[in-house]
Amino acid sequence: MKSQITDEINRIIEVLKNDQSSDGSWDYPFETGVSTDAYMIILLRTLEINDEKLIQALVERILSRQEKNGSWKLFYDEKNGNLTATVEAYYALLYSGYRNKNDKELEDARRCILAWGGIEKSHMLAKIMLALTGQYKWPSFFPMPVEFILLPLSFPINFFDFSVYGRTNIAPILILADQKFVMKTNRSPDLSDLFLSRGNAENDEFFLNRSGDWRSFYSFIEQGIKNILGFPEYIHNMAIQQTKKYMLDRIESDGTFYNYFSSTFLMIFSLLALRFPKNDPIIKKAVEGLKGMACQIDGKTHMQYTTANVWNTSLISYALQGAGIAWDDPMIGQANNYLLSHQQYRYGDWAIHNPTKTPGGWGFSDKNTLNPDIDDTTASLRSITDLVQHEVVYRQAWDRGINWIFSMQNYDGGWAAFEKNVDKKIVKLIPIEGAEYLLTDPSSADLTGRTLEFFGNFTNLSKNHNAIKNGVNWLRNNQEKNGSWYGRWGICYIYGTWAAITGLISTGVDTENSSVQRSLKWLISIQNQDGGWGESCYSDINQSYTPLGVSTLIHTAWALDTLIAASDNVTPEILAGVKFLLDTSNKKGWTLSYPAGQGMAGGFYIHYHSYQYIFPLLALSHYRNKFLE
């Protein structure tokens, strides 16, 4: 088996070597279904930018992903299909002009939409897109008036109590909802036949697909604004201007708003609502920035939600070094030079809740300059570790990164993704669908575990340091009853458990500890007969572990790496997992593209094309280094 493992490690290394870009990065796609493809068509048609080559290419990809029953899915095992994705795809195909309602593809899709309750059952963000393009009436109220952005930090809830990814989407929505903005063209299709119960009428449940009296929350916010600010017209205008400024101040060099597709899409329409002309340079550059996110997947064009170059590069460089590639190898040197050039020096929104510390983190995408995150920072620091002793510039980068990571630990002892202490309970009560995902950034097992793993394996930090003790306590206090941990940014319990256990062990927690043993027992209990592991995206929706029924490379690599870290000897479960990786590495099929990441339960899942190399390489390298050398 040793020679097989070495051969597989060398095979992956060779693939990565050939796939490295000239700037030292790896630009593997960040794939998220068809929604961004659909929204790009809708945006181009609404702005009357008739880029037919791009539109046709996106139509081709959308059609290639349609299921036999006429629906579109977010993940392979999603039963029947996904209503919102089907509505978005249907609308885009119709608006493109390359399909009409009588085509079989659209007839089948329409049948699904009506069978599942009609367009009014789609997700809130889709309803907003439909409203601003004239397909759905705006409701009379939005849960937050635009004046909300003016509330001071001392108010029980304010704009900066939202997560950064929540703010970037909510800011333009505040303007659009305030203006009840609508933009239609001569080519706009008629979607009225997709409404089942009320036709294209105002829907009081616009923002919710769950029960709740959102008007009472609106009244609370409205009263707070009235008490603090009053309601003169100039206050309203000030709020509009402040919201516009918030967006414009955070435009990246490529013209996108925070380098996110959804926030840029919404920003463009909010600027149109503020009477910016379609050909305004800001709007034109934003559109070009979105076009720049296009990538090729199996010969078809996909609009990425963002790019993942920094994330890919930091993980791959670290994995390659773990597999034996020296820090001074040209491949690693180019990668680390790329990472060094992408360390952030600008103060972003993270400083609102952490005002005394200097920048030093890394972000996710290649265009990101003011939105660092914990995961990318620890991943980048892992990658440059060996250079710290050899080059002063890397030592300086290391010091800045380490200090930033320390400063971002939450009061509860854990780490979140982007910001510090942005997890007020009241925010989760806001009657916006998916508020707990869109608007909060709580400590999570995956972020906390990997941060601890970094401190334990890559620094000389004492195991008794308060940062480590508090992080360990957070993990112990947030373990599931079955022994697993929930991973916020991956699928899902296998992911969180891998991060938590490797973090705990690296910081000195004994493998005989009851938390560790319960976790290992659970992990072994869900191993499949073929030696692998697989978890469904339904875990995220159900908030409990849901088996996929088959094994995937990535889930197996996570589970196997966990067992390797926690074992002093090779076990039958470890051997079976290694064998699965070796036997499956070259096999094709839907499990290879099954989402391993998520952004919002039931709405946003991610297939990272780099993961099929990174995590098997890490697991096999750790096995070889621990048990075969």
DRENSEMAR-404386 format. One record per residue (C-alpha): residue in one letter; y, x, z. Coordinates in steps of 0.25 Angstrom, whole numbers, plus 2048, in hexadecimal, padded with zeros to 3 digits. Example, Ala and Ser with C-alpha at 12.3 -4.5 7.8 and 13.67 -1.06 7.14 Angstrom:
DRENSEMAR-404386
A7EE83181F;S7FC83781D;
END
This chain:
DRENSEMAR-404386
M800800800;K80980C803;S80A80F7F4;Q80C8017F0;I8188007FA;T81E80D7F5;D81C8087E6;E8237FB7EA;I82F8017F1;N83180B7E5;R8307FF7DB;I83B7F87E3;I8438057E4;E8438067D5;V8477F87D2;L8537FA7DB;K8568077D5;N8578017C7;D85F7F47CC;Q86A7FC7D3;S8777FA7CC;S8808057C8;D88A8037D4;G87E8057DD;S87C7F77E1;W8717ED7DE;D8767E07D8;Y86A7D77D9;P86D7C87D8;F8717BF7E3;E86A7B37DE;T86D7A57E4;G86879A7DB;V8707927D0;S87C78D7D8;T8857997D5;D8817987C6;A8847897C6;Y89278B7CD;M8967967C3;I89478C7B8;I89C7817BF;L8A778B7C2;L8A87907B4;R8A87827AE;T8B277D7B8;L8BB7897B5;E8B97877A6;I8B47967A5;N8AA79479A;D8A17A079C;E89679A794;K88D7A7794;L88D7A77A4;I88C7977A5;Q88079779B;A8797A27A3;L87B79B7B0;V87678E7AA;E86A7967A5;R86779B7B3;I86978D7BA;L8607877B1;S8557927B3;R85578E7C2;Q85377F7C0;E84677A7C6;K83C7717BE;N8417657C6;G84F7677C2;S85576D7CF;W85A77B7D3;K8557817E0;L85A78B7EA;F84D7917EC;Y83F7907E6;D8387877F1;E84477E7F2;K83E7707F1;N8417697E4;G84F7707E3;N85D7717E8;L8677667E6;T87376E7E7;A86E7797DE;T86A76E7D4;V8777677D4;E87F7757D2;A8757797C6;Y87676B7C0;Y88676B7C1;A8877797BB;L87D7767AF;L88576A7AC;Y8927707AD;S88E77C7A5;G88D773798;Y87F779795;R87776E79B;N87A75F79B;K8757537A4;N86A74F79A;D86375D79A;K85675D7A2;E85A7687AB;L86675F7B0;E85F7527B0;D8547587B9;A85F75E7C2;R8667517C3;R85A74A7C7;C8587547D3;I8667537D8;L8657437D8;A8577447DF;W85D74C7EA;G8697447ED;G8737477E3;I87E7517E2;E88474C7EF;K8797537F6;S87C7617F1;H88276C7FA;M89076C7FF;L8947787F7;A88F7727EA;K8977657ED;I8A376D7EE;M8A17747E1;L89E7667DB;A8AB7607E1;L8B476B7DC;T8AE76A7CE;G8B075A7CE;Q8A17567D0;Y8A37517DF;K8AE74B7E6;W8B47537F1;P8B374C7FF;S8C0747806;F8BE752811;F8B9760812;P8B4764820;M8BF76E821;P8CD76D81B;V8D3779815;E8DC77B821;F8CF77F828;I8D278D823;L8DF78E82B;L8D878B839;P8DA797842;L8CE7A0847;S8D079A854;F8CC78C850;P8BE787853;I8BA788845;N8C278F83A;F8C079582C;F8BB7A2831;D8B079C839;F8A979A82C;S8A17A5826;V8A77AD81B;Y89E7A7810;G8A2799816;R8B079C815;T8B07A1807;N8AA794802;I8B278B80C;A8BF791808;P8C078C7FA;I8B977F7FE;L8C477C807;I8CE77D7FC;L8C57757F2;A8C276A7FC;D8D1769800;Q8D57687F2;K8C975F7EE;F8C97687E1;V8C27647D5;M8C176B7C7;K8BA7657BC;T8BA7687AD;N8B77617A0;R8A97677A1;S8A67627AF;P89975A7B0;D89774D7B7;L88E74E7C3;S8907407C8;D88173C7C4;L87C7467CF;F88273E7DA;L8777357E0;S87E72C7EB;R88D72B7E9;G8907307DC;N89B73B7DB;A8A27357E7;E8A873C7F3;N89D7407FD;D8A074180C;E89474A80D;F89A754803;F89975F80D;L88C75B814;N87E758811;R87C756820;S88174D82B;G88E74F832;D89C74A834;W8A475482D;R8B174C82E;S8B174F83D;F8B175E83B;Y8BC75C830;S8C475583B;F8C2760845;I8C776A83B;E8D2761836;Q8D775F844;G8D776E847;I8DF77183B;K8E976683F;N8EA76B84D;I8EC77A849;L8F377983B;G8F876B839;F8F776582B;P904768824;E90276A815;Y906779816;I8F977B81F;H8F1775814;N8F777E80A;M8F578A813;A8E7787815;I8E5786806;Q8EC794804;Q8E479A80F;T8D7796809;K8DB79B7FC;K8DF7A8802;Y8D27A9809;M8CB7A97FC;L8D47B27F4;D8D47BC7FF;R8C57BD7FE;I8C37BF7EF;E8BB7CB7EB;S8BE7D57E0;D8B57CD7D6;G8BE7C07D8;T8B37B97E1;F8B67B37EF;Y8AD7BB7F8;N8A47BE7EC;Y89D7B17EF;F89A7A77E3;S89C79A7EB;S8A979E7F2;T8AF7A47E5;F8AB7977DD;L8B278F7E8;M8BE7987E8;I8C07967D9;F8C17877DB;S8C97887E7;L8D47907DF;L8D37867D4;A8D677B7DF;L8E27837E3;R8E77827D4;F8E37907D0;P8E17907C1;K8D37927BB;N8D779F7B5;D8DD7A47C1;P8DA7B37C3;I8D37B17D0;I8CA7A67CB;K8C77AE7BE;K8C37BA7C6;A8BB7B17D0;V8B37AC7C4;E8B17BA7BF;G8AC7BE7CC;L8A27B37CD;K89D7B67BF;G89B7C57C4;M8917BF7CD;A8877BC7C2;C87A7C37C1;Q86E7C27B9;I8607BD7BF;D8547BD7B6;G85D7BD7AA;K8667B17AF;T8747B17B4;H8767AE7C3;M8837AD7CA;Q8827B47D8;Y8887AE7E4;T88C7BC7E7;T8877CA7E4;A87E7D17EE;N8807E07E9;V8847E57F7;W8797DE7FE;N86F7E27F3;T8737F17F3;S8747F3802;L8667ED804;I8607F47F8;S8668027FC;Y86080080A;A8527FC805;L8528087FB;Q855811806;G84A80B80F;A84180D804;G84481C804;I84F81E7FA;A858828800;W867825803;D86C8307F9;D86482A7EE;P86D8267E3;M8688187E3;I86C8177F2;G87981F7F0;Q87E8157E6;A87A8097EE;N88180E7FA;N88D8127F3;Y88E8047EE;L88C7FF7FC;L897808801;S8A18037F7;H89E7F57FC;Q8A17F780B;Q8AC7ED80E;Y8BA7F1813;R8C17E4813;Y8C37DB81E;G8BC7CE81B;D8BB7C1822;W8B17C782C;A8BD7CD833;I8C27C0838;H8B77C0842;N8B67CF844;P8C47D3843;T8C37E184A;K8B97E8840;T8BB7EF833;P8B47EC826;G8A77F3823;G89D7E981E;W8967E7811;G8967DA809;F88B7D4800;S8907D47F2;D8967DF7E9;K8A47D87E9;N8A57D57F8;T8B07DD7FF;L8B47D480B;N8A77CD80F;P89E7D6816;D8917D281D;I8887D7827;D87B7D881F;D8827E0813;T8887E981D;T87B7ED825;A8747EE817;S87E7F7812;L87E7FF81E;R86F80181E;S871806810;I87B811813;T874815820;D86F82381B;L87C826814;V884825821;Q880833826;H884839818;E891833813;V89D83081C;V8A1824813;Y89481D816;R895821825;Q8A381A825;A89D80E81E;W89280D828;D89B80D834;R8A480282E;G8987FA82B;I8917FC838;N89E7F8840;W8A07EC837;I8917E783A;F8937E9849;S8A07E1849;M89A7D5842;Q88F7D284C;N8917C4851;Y8937C085F;D8857BA860;G87F7C885D;G87B7C584F;W8817C8841;A8857BE836;A8877C1828;F8967C2825;E89F7C0831;K89F7C0840;N89D7B484A;V89F7AA83E;D89579F844;K89D79484B;K89478884E;I89F77F84A;V89F78483C;K89178083A;L89577183D;I89F771831;P899766828;I89776F81C;E889770816;G88377D81A;A88E781823;E88578982C;Y882792820;L88F792819;L899792825;T89379B82F;D88E7A9830;P8857AA83D;S87D7B6842;S8707B683B;A8627BD83D;D8637C482F;L8707CA831;T86E7CD840;G8607D383E;R8647DC832;T8717E183A;L8687E5845;E85E7EB83C;F8697F3836;F86E7F8844;G8607FB848;N85B80383C;F868809837;T87180C842;N86F814850;L874808857;S86E806865;K8647FB866;N86C7F7873;H8797F586B;N87F7E886E;A8807E485F;I8717E685E;K86D7DF86B;N8767D3867;G8707D3859;V8627D385F;N8657C8869;W86A7C085E;L85D7C1856;R8557BE862;N85D7B1865;N85D7AC857;Q84E7AE853;E8477A184E;K83C79B857;N83179F84D;G8367AE84E;S83E7AF841;W84C7B083F;Y8557A9835;G85C7B182A;R8697AC826;W86A7B3819;G85C7B3814;I84F7AB813;C84E7AA81E;Y8467AB82B;I83E7B7825;Y84B7BD821;G8517BB82F;T8457C0836;W8447CD82E;A8537D0831;A8517CC840;I8447D4843;T8487E183B;G8567E0843;L84F7DE850;I8457E984F;S84F7F3849;T8587F1856;G84C7F485F;V8467E6862;D8377E9865;T82E7E385B;E8267DD866;N8327D586A;S82F7C686B;S83A7C2860;V8347CD856;Q8267C8859;R8297BA857;S8307BD84A;L8247C6845;K81A7BB848;W8227B1840;L8247BA835;I8157BD834;S8127AE835;I8197AB828;Q8137B6820;N80D7B0813;Q7FE7B380F;D8037BC804;G8097C580F;G8177C180B;W8227B8811;G82B7AD80B;E8357A4810;S83C79880A;C84A795809;Y847788810;S84779181D;D85679181B;I857782819;N84D77E824;Q85278882E;S84378C830;Y83A79582A;T83478F81D;P829797816;L82B799807;G81C798804;V81B7A57FD;S8207B37FF;T82C7BA7FA;L82F7C97F9;I83B7C8801;H8367C080D;T82A7C980D;A8327D580E;W83B7D0819;A82F7CB821;L8277D881E;D8337E1822;T8347D982F;L8257DC833;I8267EB82F;A8327EC838;A82B7E6844;S81D7EC842;D8187FA847;N80C7F983E;V8087F3830;T8037E4833;P7FB7DB829;E8087D3827;I8107DF823;L8057E4819;A8047D6813;G8137D5811;V8147E380B;K8097DF802;F8107D37FE;L81D7DB7FA;L8147E57F2;D80C7DA7EB;T8197D17E8;S8237DB7E4;N8227D97D5;K81E7CB7D4;K8287C17CF;G82A7B27D3;W8337A97DA;T8317AF7E8;L8387BC7E3;S8457B47E1;Y8447AB7ED;P8517AB7F5;A8517B5800;G8607B2805;Q8687A6808;G8767A280A;M87579380E;A86978B811;G865782807;G8707867FD;F8717957FA;Y86579F7F9;I8657AD7F3;H85B7B57EB;Y85F7C47ED;H8597CB7E2;S8597D87E9;Y8507D47F5;Q8437D57ED;Y8457E47ED;I84D7E67FA;F8447E0805;P8367E37FF;L83B7F27FE;L8407F280C;A8337EC812;L82A7F580A;S83380180E;H8337FD81C;Y8237FC81C;R821809815;N82B81081E;K82580B82B;F81680A828;L81381481D;E81B820820;
END
